[in-house]
Structure formats: structure tokens, C-alpha cells
Amino acid sequence: MEKLQGQGLAEALAGLPHWHYDAARGAIAREFRFRDFAEAFAFMTQIALAAEARNHHPEWFNVYNRVAITLTTHDADGLTGRDVELAHYADAACARFAG
Ligand SMILES: C[C@H](O)[C@H](O)[C@H]1CNC2=NC(N)=NC(=O)C2=N1
């Protein structure tokens, strides 16, 4: 899959306002906060299943109710549509907990 660059990259990032772009890595990152650990882990379980189904996996960190996710495509050494799609999936999954 091709790396996102130029206008395509700008449009992808515009659709992900909660995510921060790391130009050095060609990665996007977002921190999610939940009511408690159980909700955070339930969210992680959903993301894990989505990642496995896509064969596209996050770099992530969890402490209690916080989950920090970084997405980049290692095979492309940068950001691709796979990262963008999984980021949108994570945003939607988080919104389901917001209630
Ligand atoms: C061998 C396996 O298909 C590859 O390593 C897949 C797995 N998951 C992946 N996840 C991410 N984020 N980037 C990849 O390039 C990638 N490649």
C-alpha cells in the first residue's frame, strides 16, 4: 500500500481531528480516556479484534482508564489508508462508550 503524501495526507488528517500527526515517523496518535479500566480494556478488545481482522496492528499503551494508540504502516514506513481506516474505527468504538 502506498504512503499518504501531499493533498491525500492533508485530507486524511482533516478527517481525524482528534489525532496528532508525527511527521518524523509518518504516524498518527491519539489518547483515549474511559470511565475505568474495565471500559478501557473492553475498548482495547474491540480494537484488537478489528486489527487482527485487518492484519493491521496498533502500537499502544494502557494505564488504568487511558489508552494511547499510535498508528503507522511498518511495511510502508509511513502513514497509509490502513492507519486512517483503523483510526476511524477506534474513534467510532470510543464514541459507543461515551453513551
Ligand atoms: C506479517 C504481517 O502480515 C505484517 O507484519 C503486517 C502485520 N500488521 C501490521 N501492522 C501495521 N501497523 N503495519 C504493518 O505493516 C503490518 N504488517
Ligand as a Chemical Component Dictionary entry (heavy atoms), coordinates in Angstrom:
data_LIG
# 
_chem_comp.id                   LIG 
_chem_comp.type                 NON-POLYMER 
_chem_comp.pdbx_formal_charge   0 
_chem_comp.three_letter_code    LIG 
# 
loop_
_chem_comp_atom.comp_id 
_chem_comp_atom.atom_id 
_chem_comp_atom.alt_atom_id 
_chem_comp_atom.type_symbol 
_chem_comp_atom.charge 
_chem_comp_atom.model_Cartn_x 
_chem_comp_atom.model_Cartn_y 
_chem_comp_atom.model_Cartn_z 
_chem_comp_atom.pdbx_ordinal 
LIG C1 C1 C 0 3.491 -10.320 8.519  1  
LIG C2 C2 C 0 2.299 -9.395  8.768  2  
LIG O1 O1 O 0 1.317 -9.594  7.761  3  
LIG C3 C3 C 0 2.752 -7.941  8.658  4  
LIG O2 O2 O 0 3.789 -7.733  9.572  5  
LIG C4 C4 C 0 1.594 -6.959  8.970  6  
LIG C5 C5 C 0 1.037 -7.144  10.353 7  
LIG N1 N1 N 0 0.481 -5.958  10.942 8  
LIG C6 C6 C 0 0.904 -4.730  10.580 9  
LIG N2 N2 N 0 0.546 -3.634  11.281 10 
LIG C7 C7 C 0 0.995 -2.414  10.951 11 
LIG N3 N3 N 0 0.639 -1.352  11.680 12 
LIG N4 N4 N 0 1.817 -2.258  9.916  13 
LIG C8 C8 C 0 2.229 -3.259  9.139  14 
LIG O3 O3 O 0 2.996 -3.055  8.188  15 
LIG C9 C9 C 0 1.762 -4.590  9.449  16 
LIG N5 N5 N 0 2.107 -5.642  8.743  17 
# 
loop_
_chem_comp_bond.comp_id 
_chem_comp_bond.atom_id_1 
_chem_comp_bond.atom_id_2 
_chem_comp_bond.value_order 
_chem_comp_bond.pdbx_ordinal 
LIG C1 C2 SING 1  
LIG C2 O1 SING 2  
LIG C2 C3 SING 3  
LIG C3 O2 SING 4  
LIG C3 C4 SING 5  
LIG C4 C5 SING 6  
LIG C4 N5 SING 7  
LIG C5 N1 SING 8  
LIG N1 C6 SING 9  
LIG C6 N2 DOUB 10 
LIG C6 C9 SING 11 
LIG N2 C7 SING 12 
LIG C7 N3 SING 13 
LIG C7 N4 DOUB 14 
LIG N4 C8 SING 15 
LIG C8 O3 DOUB 16 
LIG C8 C9 SING 17 
LIG C9 N5 DOUB 18 
# 
